[in-house]
Amino acid sequence: MPGKVFAMQKLEDYDISPITGFLPSEPPLRRLTNPYFEVWESTMDDFNALLLAGRLRERVRKLPVLDYKQLSSKPEHRRAFLVLCMLSHGYVWGKHEEVSESLPACLAVPWTKIATVLGVCPVVCHASVVLWNYKPLWEDGPLDLSNLGALATYSGSVDEAWFYLVTVAIEASGAPALKPIMSAIENIELGQEEQLLVNLNDIQSCLKNMNVDLARMSEKCDPYVFYWKIRPYLAGWENMADAGLPLGLIYEGVDNFWYTETDEYADMSHLSEAERVLQQYRTYAGGSAAQSSLIHTMDVAFGVEHHPTGERKFRRPSNAQRLDRYNNMPPVSPGEQLASKRRSESGSASMQRSYSNEPVKSNRNNFIQTMRKYMPREHRHFLSDLEKAANIRPYMLKLQNIHELGDITTVQTQLLDAYNACLDQLKAFRDKHVQIVSLYIVNQARKGPNIPHGGFAIDGSRTTAPKEKATGSRTQAIKDSATEQDSTSDSMSDGDETKSKVNILYPQTALSTSPSVPKNSSLYKLNNLLPTLGLAKFVDPESKVVRGTGGTNVMPFLKQSRDETADTKIITQQPPKLDQALGQVNGDEAVAPTDSSKQSWTDWLSKTIQQ
């Protein structure tokens, strides 16, 4: 069943290594050696200390606007992009500071220019903090967690480094699957079934290794630390009204704006001052696992189709899903509204191309498709070409038809099994991801920043009257919550009786709180009074929306992606009849089905209900 397919280029032509995959073929630069950029690197040397002292913005505002053209190679562009990501997100979000809605030109101008060179958006992305943010501890060692270190972190914590490095290890484990994917496409064209089977088994092995890496996330990355100390800095400026950026971020000194419809920049010189200000607000999603080209590659290769959240199969989207940015109603920024009105009045031909009234493509609001804008340009082109060449699933569907006719060979049966085994591993990966997001984001958001602990205490009983008056309801909430808690031991000595029973600190300890906090309790009030940073917010336990750093409602999106992966499997057995599965009643006796038939029908029924 060979058929002519789209001819792809070599992996190297897409800036992909056959050995390291989407990771650079050589480790990322640890420093820009050109003295011209020493002012950036010296600021990075003090980055964590400046952020902690609340003086990063002061230091950044003194930086000159450097010429990005002094960068002479792609590795230098990548290093510069990482440095500017760290400085820019640190500047915007601060540490227990009011969010800044503008980015100074000394960061915004070179960051935007370098982003254009690399083909990404000027915002933290998977490529910056994962692909370009690691170092091997020993040059001749493997690319795994025993030999990796992080180049930069926002928090300075081992938890954050581990979070990035687990993802680096996943990318490295999945890299050997890329050549078999390319070979599988070619072997289908040539009709080489036995070689195709080898390819699928190799891919399955890589997926297993990726699952092993992902399962290690909890070893050295504490959920509390991740949610409250790390995650806020990974957020972008899209769907971030709750975090203090309702319109997005102003990139000072950048005299063009982004056309979301065409992924191109356009000049702003012809706009009025008011229009210019509004157009300067940019909205970008933050870093997200959905920006991994490796996971996209697996989906495309195996024919996994993703739809806007809530529109899977025959399910109707809920009201919340209809309003999601990446589904049916993408919001229009004030700048775009103003430009649209101006266009209709002036009939500007130059603007009509990007703001036409043509129907939007079906995948325009699909979050997964949108995330490709944040990938390096060459990787994006690879996925585009792979979509044209991918023939694995169509071939498997043909084998399914042959199987139903009863004329399938042993090798072809093995091919179907191997294809399904790969999808099982990909689904298992998404299962684990859902579990991690639930523990690291959803649960943390609903618990709040308070964790009862036996360490340092906030002693409400010793608070003086003037202090209490100055802090108002917050102090009272702390005192009330201390009274309500029972976390301390009944055997406490007399000298310890005055200590508060609620302690607020930076815990690296096991979480001991309940999944939610009573809504009418003082602790609930306290959670809302404590300092928060961007996305690090206490969420009402009854709320169904917890946004990811990419800006989407995270859990429905992840669960649907997982279910769509499971839906892609090829069914090679007809489900047994209902009366056979349940057993027929003969008088007072019921004939029970065999375990195998009962299990087979149950699997089929479960799958049918999910659809």
N, C-alpha and C positions, 0 to 999 in steps of 0.2 A: 504493500500500500504506500509506496513512496510517492511523494509529490514535491514539486518545486517550491522552495520557500525563499523568503527574503534573505539575501546574502549579507551577513553581518561582518564587521571588521574584526581584527584580532583584539583580544582584551586590552593589550597595551595601547591600542589606538584610542581607547576610551579612558586612558589614564587608570587602568585597572591592572593590578599585578596578578599573574597566575599563582603566585605564592602567598602574598599578603592580601589579595582581594582589593577591597575598597580602601584599605589602609595604605598609606604611602609605601612605595617599594623600599624606601630608605626611611629610617626613623626621623620624625620631625625635628627641626632645628630647636635647640634648647635656648638659643639667644641670637639676636641680630648682632653680628659682629661689626657692621658698619658703624663707625663712631657717630655718624649723622643721627642714628636712631637710639643713641645711648640714653637720651632723655626719656624715651619710652621705657627702655629696659630698667633704668634706675628707679623709675616710678613703680614698675612691677616688682622690683626687689623689696620695696617697702609696702607693697599693695595691702597685704593682710593687716599690717600694723596701722596703716593710714585709715583703712576701713574701720578698724576697731576703735581708733582714737577719734573718729568722726571728722577727719581732716583730708579725706581723699578728694573731695570737691575743691577744697582750697588749693591743693597741689595741682590738680588737673587744670584749673583755670589759669595757672601760670605757664602751661605748656604752649609752645609755639605750634603753628599749623605747619606740619612737615609735608614735604613733597613725596608722594608715594612713588614717583618715578625713580627715586633713588634705590628702590628695591629691584634687584637684578635677576631674580629667579623665582620659580613657583614655590620652592620651599620657604623662601624669604617672605613671599606674599602670604603664605599660610601662617607663618609665625607672627607676622604683623597683624593678621586678622584675629588670631587668638588673643594677642596682647590687647588689641582695641576692644574685643568682646569683653574681656575681663574689666578693663578700665571703664568702659561705657555702662555696662550693667551695674557695676559697683557704684558709679556716679548716679545713675538714675534711681536705683532702689535704696542706696545708702545702707546704714545699719541703725535701725530704730530712729530713722530720720524721715522727714516728710519727703514724699516722692518728688522728683524733679520732672517736669513735663517738657523740658528742653535739654538738648545735649549740645555742649559748646562746640564751636567750629573746630577747635584743635583735635577733637575726636571725630566729630561727625563727617568732616570733609574727607580726610584720608580713609576713614572706615568705609564710606560709601564708594569711593574710587576703587579701593582694593576689592570690595565685594563685587563690583562690576567685572574686574579682571578675573576673579575666581568663578563668577557666574552664580553667586549666592546672594541672599539678602543681607543687609547690614544689621544683623541681630544675632544673638547666640543661637547656634544650631548644632545638630548632631555632629556635623563635620568638625566644627571648631573645638568643642569640648571633649570629643571622643577620638575622631580620626587623626586630628592634628595635636593631640594633647597627651601624648604618652612618651615614655623613654624606656628602653630596655636597660635593666640593671647590669647585665653582662651582654656585650655585643654578640657573642657567639651562642647565647642562650635562646630558648624558645619564646615565642610570643604567647605566653600564658601567664596566669596570675602569680606564678612563682618567680617571674622575671620582669615585672612591669612596675613602673612608677608614673605618677602624674606630674605634668609640667606646671600646672597652675590650678588653684582652687579658690573659690570665693571665701570659704569659711576657714581655710587652713586646717581642716579636720581630716583624719584618716578616713572617716565615713564618706566624705565627698570624693576623695581620691579613689576609694574602693568602688563607689558607684560608677565612676567613669571607667575604671579599669576592667570591671566585669563586662562592660559593654565592648571595650576594646578586645577582650578575650573572645567574646561572642563573634565579633567581626573576623578575628583570626581563625576561629574554628570553622566558620562558614566559608572562608576563602577557598579552600580546596574543592568546594562544590561548583565553582563557576566554570571550570573547564569541563567537567562532566555534563553540565547543563548545555554548554555549547556543542559538545560531542553528541549528546542525546538528540538534539535538533538535527544534526547532520546524519546520524545513524538512522533516524526515522526516514529521512529523505532517501537514503541508500537502501533501506529495507534490511538493515543489519540488526535483527532482533536480539541476538545473543549479546552483542556489544551494548545495545541499549539497556539490557538488563544489568550489565556491569555498571553502566552509568547511573542508573537509578539506585542501585545498592550503595554506590559511593556517595551519592547525595544524601541518602538516608543516614549513612554513618556520620556525615558532617552535621546533619540536623540533630542527631543524638548528642554529639559533643556540644552543640550550642545549648541544648537543654541542660546539660551538666553544668555548664558555665553559669547560666541564668539562675540555677538553683542555689548557687553559692552567694547570691546577693546578700542574704541575711547574716552571713558569717561576720562581716565587719562594717556593715552599714546599718546603723540604728534607725528605726522608723521615725522616732521622735526627732532626732537630729536632722534627718533628711527633710522632713516636712517643715520644721520650724526654722532651720538654720541654713539649709542648702537650696531647697526648691524655689524659694522666692526669687533668687538671682537668675534662675533659668527661664523665668517668665518673659514674654515679649510684651508688646503694647497693643494687642488685639483682644477685644472682649475683656478689657481690663478696667472697666469703669469702677468696679468694686475695689480694685487695688489702687485707685487714684489717678488713672489715666483714661478718662472717658472718651477723649478724642484721639488718643494716640500720643506720639512723641514728636516734638519739633527737632529736626536736624539743622541746627544753625549753620548758616553759610553755604548750604546746599541749595543751589538755584534751579533745581528741577524736581519733578515729582514722579511718582510711580504709577503707571497705568496697570491696574490689576488685571484688566482684560487681556492685555497683550504682553505683559511682563517686560515692558520697555519704559525707559525714562523719557520725559518730555520737558521742553523748556517752559519756564514760567515768566519770561520777561514781558509778555504781552498782557499779563493779568494785572488787575488793580491791586492796591496794597492790601485791602481786606481779603481779596481772593488768595493772594499770595500767602498770607498768614495762615488761612485755613488749609490751603493745599500743602503747607509745610508739615502738617500733622501726618505722620505715617503710621500705619497699623501693620505690624508684623507679628506672627505667632512666635512663640519662644521655642527653646530646644525641646524636641520630642523624639521618642523612639520611632514614631511614624516617619521620620526623616531618614531612616536607615535604608540605604540603597540595597543592602543585602536582603532584608525582609521583602522589599518590593520585588526583588529579583525572584525570590521563591514564589511569590504570588503569581507573577506574570508567567513564569516557567510552567507552573502546574495549573494555570487557568483559574485561579481563585478570583472570583468577581466580588467587588465590594460596592455597596450602594449607600446612599445617604442614610444616616442613622434613622431607624424607624421605618424605612421603606424596603426592608428585606422581604423578598417573596411577596406574599399577599397581605402582609401586616400593614395596617394603617398607622401612620405616625401620630404620636400624641401631640397635644398643643405645645408642650415644651419642646418637642423635637422639631415641630414646624418652625419654631422661632430660632432654632440654632443657627449660628453663623454659617455653618458648612452644609446646611440642608436646603430648605426651600426658600428662605427669605434672608439672603445676605444683606446686612445693613449697608446703607450708603453714607459715607462720611459727609460732614457739612461742606467740605471743600469740593467734593464731587457733585453735590447738589447745586452748589453755586456755579460751578463750571458748566453743568448741564443747562442751567437756566440761561447763562451768558451765551452759550452756544446756540440755543434756540432763538435768541434775540438777534445774534450777529450772523448766524449761519456759517460759522467758521468751518471751512473745509478741512483744515488740518486737525481739528478735534473730532470730526465725525467718525473717522476710522476707528478710533479707540472707544468711542462712546456711542456706537451705533445701536439701533433698536432691534437688531437681529436677535433671534432666539438664542439663549445661552445654551452651550453644549451640555449634554446630560451629566457629564462628570464635573461640571464647573464648580459645584458646591460640595463635591465629595472631599471630605477632609484628607483622605489618603492621597488623592490626586493633587490636592492643593499643596501638600507637603513636599512635592517634588521641586517646587520653586526654591526650596531651602537646601537642595543638594548641589554639589559642584556640577558645573555645566556638563562636563564630559560624562559624568555618571547619569545625569538626566538623559543625555542622548543615548546612552547604552540602553536604558530602560525603554525608551521610545523605539529603538531598533529591535529590541527583544520582543516587544509586543507585536511587531510585524512578522517576526520569524517564528515565534512560539508555535509549536505544533504538537506538543506532548499530549495535551488533553484531547484535541480532536482525534489523535491517533488512538488514545485509550477508549474514546467513545465508539470508534469503529470496532475495536476489539470487544467491547461490550455487546455490540450487535452480533458479532460472530459467536460470542458465547451463548447468546439467546437462541441462536440457530443450532447450537450443539455441534459446531464444527471447529472448535477452538483447539489449538495445539497446547502442549505442556508448557512450552516457552511463553506463549502468549498469556496463558493463565498466570504464570509467574510474573509477567510484566504488569498485569493488572494488580496483583498482590503487592508488588514492589511500589507501584504508583500510589496505592492506598496507604502503604506503610510510610511513605514520605509525607503524605497528608496527615497521617496520624501523629507523626513527630512535629509537624508544623502546628497542628492543633494543640498538642501538648505544650509547645512553646507558648502559645497564646493563653492556654489555661494557666500556666505559671505566671505569665505577665498579669493576668487578671487578679490572681491571688496577691501578687506583690503590690499592685496599685491599690487594692482593697486595704492591705495592711499599712502601706506607707503613706497613702494619701487620704482615702475615705475615712478610715478609722481614726487617723490622727486629727482630721478636720473636725470630727464630731466629738472627740474627747476634749479638745481645747488644750491650751498650753500648760495646764496644771497637772502635775503628777505628784501624788502623795509619796513622800520619801523620808527616810530617817536621817537625812543629812542636815544641811544648813536650813534654818527656819526663819520665817518672817514672823516676828513676835508682835502680834497685834496688841497683846495686853500691856506692852511696855511703851506703846505709842503715846507721846505726850499730847496734851490737849491742843496746843498751837499747831502741831504737825497734823493732827487729825482734822483740824479745821481747814488747813491748807489743802489737804488732799481730798477732802470731802467724801463723796460716796464710795470712792475706790478703797479708802482705808476701812470704811465701815464694812464693805463687802468682804475684804480680807479677814476682818475680825469675825464676821458672821460665819464665813465659810470655815474658819478654824474651829469654831464652836460645833459646827455640824459634822465634822469628820471624826472617824473612829479609828484612824490608821495607827495611832501610837499604842504602845503596849500598856496594859493595865498595871504592870509592875514598875512603872516609871517612878524614879526616886523623887523625893520631895523637892529637890533642887531643880528638877527638870519640869515640874508641873506648869511652870509659866510659859513653856515653849509652845508656839503654835503647832497645830497638828497638820498644817498644810505647808509644804515647802516648794518654793518655785526656784528651780535651778536648771542647769544645763546637764541633763541626765544622760549617762551612757549605760543606764541600768535597765533591767527588765521592766516592761510596762506593767503596771499593776492596777490601772484604773479600769472602770467598767467601760463598755463601748460607748456610752452616752452619759450625759449629765442631766439630772432632773431640771425641767425647764423653769420651775419656780424657785429653785434653790439659789442661795447666795453665790455658790460656786459658778452657776450659770452666768450670773451677772459679772462675776470677777473675770471670767474668761473673755467677756466682751470689753472689759476695761483694760486688760493687759496690753502692752505694746505689741503691735503686729507689724509685719513687713510684707507689703505686696500681697502675694497669694497665701502667705502664712496667716490664715484667719480661722477663727473658730466658726464652724458651720452648724446651724441648727440641726440637731439629730434627725428632725423630721424632713429636712430638705432632701430633695431628690437630685439636685444639681451640684456636683463638685467638679470644677473645671480643672483640666490639665494645663500644663505650661504652654501647650499649643493653643489653648483657648476653647477647646471643645468640652462638652459634657462627657467626662472621661469614661465612666463605667458602661453606659449604653453603647458607646462607640466600640470599646474593647470587646464586650460580650458579643456584639453583632459580628465583629471581624472574626472572632473565634468560631461562631456558629456558621458563618459563610465558608470558612475553611472546611468544617466538617461536612457541609452540604456538597462539597466538590468531589467527595469520594465516589468511586464507581460501585454501584450495587450489582453484584454478580449472582445473587440468589433471589429467587422469587419468595416473598413472604408466605408462610403457610396459611392455609385458610383459617378463618376465625374460629369455626367450629372445631377444627382439629386442635388449635392452640388452647382453647378453653376446655376442651373435652366434651364429648357428647353424652347426654343423659340417657341411659338405658334403664328404664324403670327407676329404682332408687339408687343406681350405681352411676358414678361419673367416671368415664375413662380419661384418666389424666394423660396429657401429652408427654412425650419424652422431654428430658431436660433440654436437649439441643433444639428441638422444634419450638419449645416454649421460649427459650432465650432468643432464638432467631426472630420470632414474631414480636417479642417485646422490644428488641432493638429496632425493628422496622416501625412498630407503632410509636415508639418514642421519637424517632426521626420524623414521622409523619406529623405528630403533634407539634413539634418544633417549627415545622414549616407553616 
